[in-house]
Amino acid sequence: MENKTTICAIASSLTPQSIGIIRISGSDSIKIISKIFFNKNKKEISINESHRALYGFIYDGNTLVDEVIVLPMLKPKSYTKEDVIEIQSHGGIAVLQWIFQLVIKNGAIPAEPGEFTKRAFLNGRIDLSSAEAVADIINSKTKLATSAAALQLNGNIKTEITNLKNELLDAISFIEASLDDPEHLSVENYKETLKQIITNQKNKISKLIDSYNNGKIIREGINTAIIGKPNVGKSSLLNLLLNEDRAIVSNIAGTTRDIIKESINFYGITLNIIDTAGIREENENKTIDEIEKIGITKSKQTANSSDLILYMIDVSNYQKNDNIEILNFLNSLNKPYIILLNKIDLIENSSFTLNDFDKNLSIEFSTKTRKGLDELKEKIKTLFSIGQINLNTELLITNERQLLCLKNAFTSLCNTEKTINENFPEDLWTIDLTNTYKEYSNILGEEINDDIINNIFSKFCMGK
């Protein structure tokens, strides 16, 4: 289903670099490059062989633009299954834009974000789950995230879903055939077989749904909010985890007015650390201004949307009742949290006692001496089973759209099971089975509307 238009894009970043890439795809790709690509004698260079690099020069009329390598990838052996031309030029911004405008001048149109991958999908080179994996590879920040996306790009999700889909198709076909020819095929004798198929499919779908938590962590990382009262050491903790002075540290309460976000590679997982404004109530200090109030509101919102909360307490200035309100707030969120009993090196004159806190949730800590840092890392690893994910044996769902399709498929299978158990007529069995089949097809992009497709690919970067 080759598109009539020919698209082009600058596929490398628009920053000064050694090499820049301009990509062209479509039926006029060869015609366009032939108008601007010549040898040193300004003779046309014929393109009749795929995947063979050609050396020459780009000209704008009689003006030499750049010395380039042109790589033709002729259909169907290309990323989009169309004729594709890649121009490798010098990576200056001006020269890239000049060549790009020349390609447009000679018949191409600028590509939309993700349009090359969209054409690869529409032309049947990859399924939708693999296309989504392309975006994940581009956006991945760790080796583990890259590996998980590469496996999906390689078709591990497609293979599993296709097997489920084909098994269901056989079941639907048998039921419909038996209803058309009841003398030779019995649905009644097939009932137990169908129930076993549904049970097996539900078990497989459940495992895929359950894998989403691990998949999401690998893909997006662990959103970790640091919260606590003002001046307890939150910004010092951020700096300690980053191993650099990212946040301002001061003994003046309320220094952090807005959230600060940074990411680190944490045992192969991205830890997205969010330093928040100190949380204190109006009756604690009547001088709280409007800006700090906004910061406090943002802090609570950040905690609510995080995967993990690190709650810091200054034990050198400890009052038992001071933390009740925040602890109640944390417990109401129903999210994992770790209490860091900070400034443990300064407790000589404090009323602090370890007995006030659950030992399983709390760590004696000091951002100054680094006490408790290793224990914190180990506790996070344990909470999120980091290091226990085996991509060689575990199939992971990392995409929320795919997760929703699986949940819908599971619900439809349960409805079919209910229909069978409550002895509804056999012709009703296929209604929910067909809905399950459609959800499988949606994962692969076989039955999905244009708006959803356009939304998926609009989130891709330019030139991909």
C-alpha positions as CSV (number, residue, x, y, z in Angstrom):
1,M,0.0,0.0,0.0
2,E,2.6,2.5,-1.1
3,N,1.8,6.1,-0.4
4,K,1.6,8.4,-3.5
5,T,3.6,11.2,-1.8
6,T,7.3,11.1,-1.2
7,I,8.4,12.3,2.2
8,C,11.7,13.5,3.6
9,A,13.2,14.5,6.9
10,I,16.4,15.4,8.6
11,A,17.0,12.2,10.5
12,S,19.9,13.4,12.6
13,S,19.8,16.1,15.3
14,L,20.1,19.8,14.2
15,T,23.3,20.4,16.1
16,P,26.8,20.8,14.6
17,Q,28.2,17.3,14.2
18,S,30.5,15.3,12.0
19,I,27.8,13.6,9.9
20,G,24.2,14.5,9.1
21,I,21.5,12.3,7.6
22,I,18.6,13.2,5.4
23,R,16.1,10.5,4.6
24,I,13.7,10.3,1.6
25,S,11.0,7.6,1.1
26,G,8.4,7.2,-1.6
27,S,7.9,6.4,-5.3
28,D,9.8,9.6,-6.4
29,S,12.8,9.1,-4.2
30,I,15.2,8.1,-7.0
31,K,13.8,10.7,-9.4
32,I,14.4,13.4,-6.7
33,I,18.0,12.4,-5.8
34,S,18.9,12.1,-9.5
35,K,18.2,15.9,-9.9
36,I,20.7,16.9,-7.2
37,F,23.3,14.2,-6.9
38,F,26.3,14.1,-9.4
39,N,29.9,12.9,-9.7
40,K,32.9,15.2,-9.7
41,N,32.3,16.1,-13.3
42,K,28.7,16.9,-12.6
43,K,27.5,13.9,-14.5
44,E,24.4,12.0,-13.2
45,I,25.1,9.0,-11.1
46,S,22.7,6.1,-12.0
47,I,21.0,4.3,-9.1
48,N,20.2,0.8,-10.1
49,E,21.4,-1.3,-7.2
50,S,20.0,-1.5,-3.7
51,H,22.1,-1.1,-0.6
52,R,25.2,0.0,-2.4
53,A,26.7,3.2,-1.1
54,L,27.5,5.9,-3.8
55,Y,30.0,8.7,-3.5
56,G,29.3,12.1,-5.1
57,F,28.2,15.7,-4.7
58,I,25.0,17.6,-4.0
59,Y,24.4,20.5,-6.4
60,D,21.9,23.3,-6.2
61,G,21.8,24.2,-9.9
62,N,25.5,24.9,-10.7
63,T,26.3,25.6,-7.1
64,L,28.2,22.9,-5.2
65,V,26.6,22.2,-1.8
66,D,28.4,19.3,-0.2
67,E,30.4,16.1,-0.7
68,V,28.1,13.2,0.3
69,I,27.5,9.5,0.5
70,V,24.1,8.3,-0.9
71,L,22.7,5.0,0.2
72,P,19.7,3.7,-1.9
73,M,17.5,1.1,-0.4
74,L,15.0,0.0,-3.0
75,K,11.6,-1.5,-2.3
76,P,10.6,-3.8,-0.8
77,K,14.0,-4.2,1.0
78,S,13.8,-1.0,3.0
79,Y,12.5,0.3,6.3
80,T,9.2,1.5,4.8
81,K,9.0,-1.1,2.0
82,E,9.2,1.9,-0.4
83,D,12.2,3.3,-2.3
84,V,14.3,4.9,0.4
85,I,17.3,7.2,-0.1
86,E,19.6,8.3,2.7
87,I,21.9,11.2,2.1
88,Q,24.9,11.3,4.5
89,S,26.4,14.8,4.4
90,H,28.6,16.8,6.7
91,G,26.7,17.6,9.9
92,G,26.5,21.4,9.8
93,I,23.1,22.9,10.4
94,A,23.2,25.1,7.4
95,V,24.2,22.4,4.9
96,L,21.6,20.0,6.3
97,Q,18.9,22.5,5.9
98,W,20.1,23.5,2.4
99,I,20.0,19.8,1.2
100,F,16.6,19.3,2.9
101,Q,15.1,22.3,1.1
102,L,16.6,21.0,-2.2
103,V,14.8,17.7,-1.7
104,I,11.5,19.5,-1.0
105,K,12.1,21.8,-4.0
106,N,12.4,18.7,-6.3
107,G,9.2,17.0,-5.2
108,A,9.2,15.7,-1.7
109,I,7.1,16.9,1.3
110,P,8.3,17.2,4.9
111,A,7.5,14.1,6.9
112,E,5.4,14.2,10.0
113,P,6.8,12.9,13.2
114,G,7.0,9.1,13.0
115,E,5.8,9.0,9.4
116,F,8.6,6.6,8.2
117,T,7.7,4.1,10.9
118,K,4.0,4.6,10.2
119,R,4.6,3.7,6.6
120,A,6.6,0.6,7.7
121,F,3.5,-0.4,9.7
122,L,0.9,0.5,7.0
123,N,3.0,-1.3,4.4
124,G,3.0,-4.5,6.5
125,R,6.7,-4.6,7.4
126,I,6.1,-4.4,11.1
127,D,3.1,-4.8,13.4
128,L,1.9,-2.0,15.7
129,S,3.5,-3.5,18.8
130,S,6.9,-3.6,17.0
131,A,6.3,0.0,15.8
132,E,5.7,1.1,19.4
133,A,9.0,-0.7,20.4
134,V,10.9,1.5,17.9
135,A,9.8,4.6,19.9
136,D,10.8,2.8,23.2
137,I,14.3,2.1,21.8
138,I,14.8,5.7,20.9
139,N,13.6,6.9,24.3
140,S,15.3,4.2,26.4
141,K,17.7,5.5,29.0
142,T,19.2,2.2,30.2
143,K,20.5,-1.1,28.6
144,L,17.6,-3.0,30.2
145,A,15.0,-0.7,28.7
146,T,16.7,-1.0,25.3
147,S,16.9,-4.8,25.5
148,A,13.2,-5.0,26.5
149,A,12.2,-2.8,23.6
150,A,14.5,-4.7,21.2
151,L,12.8,-8.0,22.1
152,Q,9.4,-6.5,21.4
153,L,10.7,-5.1,18.1
154,N,12.0,-8.6,17.3
155,G,8.4,-9.8,17.6
156,N,8.1,-11.6,20.9
157,I,4.8,-9.9,21.8
158,K,3.6,-10.4,18.2
159,T,4.4,-14.1,18.4
160,E,2.5,-14.6,21.7
161,I,-0.5,-12.6,20.7
162,T,-0.7,-14.3,17.3
163,N,-0.7,-17.7,18.9
164,L,-3.6,-16.7,21.2
165,K,-5.4,-15.2,18.3
166,N,-5.1,-18.3,16.1
167,E,-6.2,-20.6,18.8
168,L,-9.3,-18.5,19.4
169,L,-10.0,-18.3,15.7
170,D,-10.0,-22.1,15.5
171,A,-12.5,-22.2,18.4
172,I,-14.8,-19.6,16.8
173,S,-14.7,-21.3,13.5
174,F,-15.6,-24.7,15.0
175,I,-18.6,-23.3,16.9
176,E,-19.9,-21.5,13.9
177,A,-19.4,-24.6,11.7
178,S,-21.1,-26.8,14.2
179,L,-24.1,-24.4,14.4
180,D,-24.4,-24.6,10.6
181,D,-23.9,-28.4,10.5
182,P,-25.2,-29.9,13.8
183,E,-25.6,-33.4,12.3
184,H,-21.8,-33.8,11.9
185,L,-20.4,-31.5,14.6
186,S,-21.5,-31.3,18.2
187,V,-21.1,-28.1,20.2
188,E,-22.2,-29.9,23.4
189,N,-19.2,-32.2,23.2
190,Y,-17.0,-29.2,22.6
191,K,-18.1,-27.3,25.7
192,E,-15.3,-28.7,28.1
193,T,-12.7,-28.2,25.4
194,L,-13.7,-24.6,25.0
195,K,-13.7,-24.0,28.7
196,Q,-10.1,-25.3,28.9
197,I,-9.0,-23.1,26.0
198,I,-10.5,-20.1,27.8
199,T,-8.8,-21.0,31.1
200,N,-5.4,-21.4,29.3
201,Q,-5.9,-18.1,27.6
202,K,-6.9,-16.3,30.8
203,N,-3.8,-17.6,32.5
204,K,-1.5,-16.4,29.7
205,I,-3.2,-13.0,29.6
206,S,-3.0,-12.7,33.4
207,K,0.8,-13.2,33.3
208,L,1.1,-10.5,30.6
209,I,-1.0,-8.1,32.6
210,D,1.0,-8.8,35.7
211,S,4.2,-8.2,33.8
212,Y,3.2,-4.6,33.2
213,N,4.5,-3.3,36.5
214,N,8.0,-4.6,35.7
215,G,7.6,-3.5,32.1
216,K,6.6,0.0,33.1
217,I,9.5,0.3,35.5
218,I,12.0,-0.8,32.8
219,R,10.5,1.6,30.2
220,E,9.8,4.6,32.4
221,G,11.8,4.1,35.5
222,I,10.8,4.5,39.2
223,N,9.3,7.9,39.9
224,T,10.7,8.7,43.4
225,A,9.5,11.6,45.4
226,I,11.6,13.0,48.3
227,I,9.3,14.7,50.8
228,G,9.5,16.0,54.3
229,K,9.4,19.2,56.3
230,P,11.6,22.2,55.3
231,N,15.3,21.9,56.0
232,V,15.4,18.2,56.8
233,G,18.0,17.4,54.1
234,K,15.9,16.6,51.0
235,S,18.1,18.6,48.6
236,S,21.2,17.1,50.2
237,L,19.8,13.6,49.5
238,L,19.1,14.5,45.9
239,N,22.7,15.8,45.6
240,L,24.0,12.6,47.3
241,L,22.1,10.3,44.9
242,L,23.2,12.3,41.9
243,N,26.7,12.6,43.2
244,E,26.7,16.3,42.3
245,D,25.5,19.6,43.6
246,R,22.2,19.9,41.7
247,A,20.0,21.4,44.3
248,I,20.6,24.5,46.5
249,V,21.4,23.4,50.1
250,S,20.8,26.0,52.8
251,N,19.9,26.1,56.5
252,I,17.1,28.5,55.6
253,A,13.8,26.8,55.7
254,G,11.8,26.8,52.5
255,T,14.7,27.1,50.0
256,T,13.1,24.7,47.6
257,R,9.9,26.3,46.3
258,D,9.3,24.1,43.3
259,I,10.0,20.5,42.3
260,I,13.4,19.5,40.9
261,K,13.6,16.4,38.7
262,E,16.7,14.4,37.9
263,S,17.4,10.8,36.7
264,I,20.1,8.3,37.5
265,N,20.8,4.8,36.2
266,F,20.0,2.6,39.2
267,Y,21.2,-1.0,38.7
268,G,19.9,-0.9,35.1
269,I,16.7,0.9,36.0
270,T,16.1,4.6,35.7
271,L,15.4,6.3,39.0
272,N,13.5,9.5,38.4
273,I,14.2,11.5,41.6
274,I,12.0,14.4,42.4
275,D,13.0,16.9,45.2
276,T,10.0,18.6,46.5
277,A,9.2,21.7,48.6
278,G,9.1,21.2,52.3
279,I,5.7,20.3,53.8
280,R,4.5,22.3,56.8
281,E,1.2,23.4,58.0
282,E,-0.1,27.0,58.5
283,N,-0.2,26.7,62.3
284,E,3.5,25.7,62.4
285,N,4.6,29.0,60.9
286,K,2.3,31.9,60.1
287,T,4.8,33.4,57.7
288,I,4.2,30.9,54.9
289,D,3.7,32.9,51.7
290,E,1.6,32.0,48.7
291,I,4.5,30.7,46.6
292,E,5.5,28.3,49.4
293,K,1.8,27.1,49.7
294,I,1.9,26.3,45.9
295,G,5.1,24.4,46.5
296,I,3.6,22.4,49.3
297,T,0.5,21.5,47.1
298,K,2.8,20.4,44.3
299,S,4.8,18.3,46.8
300,K,1.7,16.4,47.9
301,Q,0.6,16.0,44.2
302,T,4.0,14.6,43.3
303,A,3.9,12.1,46.2
304,N,0.5,11.0,45.0
305,S,1.7,10.3,41.5
306,S,5.0,8.7,42.4
307,D,5.9,5.0,42.5
308,L,8.1,5.4,45.6
309,I,8.3,8.0,48.4
310,L,11.4,8.8,50.5
311,Y,10.2,10.6,53.6
312,M,13.0,12.5,55.4
313,I,12.9,13.4,59.0
314,D,15.5,15.5,60.8
315,V,16.2,13.5,64.0
316,S,18.4,16.2,65.4
317,N,15.4,18.4,65.8
318,Y,12.9,15.7,66.5
319,Q,9.5,16.1,68.1
320,K,7.4,12.9,68.2
321,N,4.0,14.5,67.2
322,D,5.5,16.6,64.4
323,N,5.3,13.8,61.8
324,I,1.9,12.3,62.5
325,E,0.1,14.3,59.9
326,I,2.6,13.5,57.1
327,L,2.7,9.8,58.1
328,N,-1.1,9.7,57.9
329,F,-0.9,11.4,54.5
330,L,1.6,8.8,53.3
331,N,-0.5,5.9,54.6
332,S,-3.5,7.2,52.8
333,L,-1.7,7.0,49.4
334,N,-1.2,3.3,49.6
335,K,2.2,3.5,48.0
336,P,5.6,2.1,49.1
337,Y,7.6,4.6,51.2
338,I,10.8,4.6,53.1
339,I,11.5,6.8,56.1
340,L,15.0,8.2,56.2
341,L,15.9,9.3,59.8
342,N,18.4,11.9,58.6
343,K,21.1,13.7,60.6
344,I,21.6,10.6,62.8
345,D,25.1,11.9,63.4
346,L,23.7,14.8,65.4
347,I,21.3,13.1,67.9
348,E,23.2,13.6,71.1
349,N,20.8,16.3,72.4
350,S,17.7,15.1,70.6
351,S,14.6,13.4,72.0
352,F,14.6,11.0,69.1
353,T,14.2,7.3,69.7
354,L,14.2,4.5,67.1
355,N,11.3,2.8,68.8
356,D,9.0,5.5,67.4
357,F,9.4,4.0,63.9
358,D,8.8,0.7,62.1
359,K,12.3,-0.8,61.6
360,N,11.1,-2.4,58.3
361,L,10.2,1.0,56.8
362,S,13.0,3.2,58.3
363,I,16.7,3.7,57.9
364,E,19.2,5.6,60.1
365,F,20.6,8.0,57.7
366,S,23.1,10.9,57.3
367,T,23.6,12.8,54.0
368,K,26.8,14.2,55.5
369,T,28.5,10.9,56.4
370,R,26.6,8.8,53.8
371,K,25.4,6.4,56.5
372,G,22.4,4.4,55.4
373,L,23.0,5.0,51.7
374,D,23.8,1.4,50.8
375,E,20.9,0.2,52.9
376,L,18.6,2.6,51.0
377,K,19.7,1.2,47.7
378,E,19.2,-2.4,48.8
379,K,15.7,-1.6,50.1
380,I,14.7,0.0,46.8
381,K,16.1,-3.0,44.9
382,T,14.0,-5.3,47.1
383,L,10.8,-3.3,46.9
384,F,10.8,-3.3,43.1
385,S,12.5,-6.7,42.5
386,I,15.3,-5.1,40.6
387,G,17.8,-7.6,39.3
388,Q,15.2,-10.4,39.3
389,I,13.8,-9.6,35.9
390,N,15.0,-12.1,33.2
391,L,14.4,-10.8,29.7
392,N,15.4,-14.2,28.3
393,T,12.5,-16.0,30.0
394,E,10.0,-13.2,30.9
395,L,7.7,-11.6,28.4
396,L,7.0,-8.0,29.4
397,I,4.2,-5.6,28.5
398,T,5.6,-2.1,28.6
399,N,2.9,-0.2,26.8
400,E,-0.3,1.1,28.4
401,R,-2.4,0.7,25.2
402,Q,-1.4,-2.9,24.9
403,L,-2.3,-3.4,28.6
404,L,-5.8,-2.0,28.1
405,C,-6.4,-4.3,25.1
406,L,-5.3,-7.3,27.3
407,K,-7.6,-6.3,30.1
408,N,-10.5,-6.0,27.7
409,A,-9.6,-9.4,26.2
410,F,-9.6,-10.9,29.7
411,T,-13.0,-9.4,30.5
412,S,-14.5,-10.8,27.3
413,L,-13.1,-14.3,28.1
414,C,-14.7,-14.1,31.5
415,N,-18.0,-13.2,29.9
416,T,-17.8,-16.2,27.5
417,E,-17.0,-18.4,30.5
418,K,-20.1,-17.1,32.3
419,T,-22.2,-17.6,29.2
420,I,-21.2,-21.2,29.0
421,N,-21.6,-21.9,32.7
422,E,-25.1,-20.4,32.8
423,N,-26.2,-22.5,29.8
424,F,-26.9,-19.7,27.4
425,P,-27.5,-20.7,23.8
426,E,-24.3,-21.7,21.9
427,D,-24.7,-19.0,19.3
428,L,-24.0,-16.4,22.1
429,W,-20.6,-18.0,22.9
430,T,-18.9,-16.4,19.9
431,I,-20.0,-12.9,20.7
432,D,-17.5,-12.3,23.5
433,L,-14.9,-14.7,21.9
434,T,-15.0,-12.4,18.8
435,N,-14.5,-9.4,21.1
436,T,-11.5,-11.1,22.5
437,Y,-10.2,-11.8,19.0
438,K,-10.6,-8.1,18.1
439,E,-8.6,-7.0,21.2
440,Y,-5.8,-9.3,20.1
441,S,-5.9,-7.8,16.6
442,N,-5.9,-4.3,18.2
443,I,-2.6,-5.0,19.9
444,L,-1.0,-5.9,16.5
445,G,-2.8,-3.0,14.8
446,E,-4.9,-5.2,12.5
447,E,-8.2,-3.7,13.7
448,I,-7.6,-0.1,14.9
449,N,-8.9,3.2,13.8
450,D,-6.9,5.9,12.1
451,D,-7.2,8.4,15.0
452,I,-5.4,5.9,17.3
453,I,-2.8,5.2,14.7
454,N,-2.1,8.9,14.1
455,N,-1.9,9.6,17.8
456,I,0.6,6.8,18.4
457,F,3.0,7.9,15.6
458,S,2.6,11.6,16.4
459,K,4.7,11.0,19.6
460,F,7.7,9.8,17.5
461,C,10.7,12.0,16.8
462,M,11.2,13.6,13.4
463,G,12.9,11.5,10.8
464,K,11.8,8.1,12.3
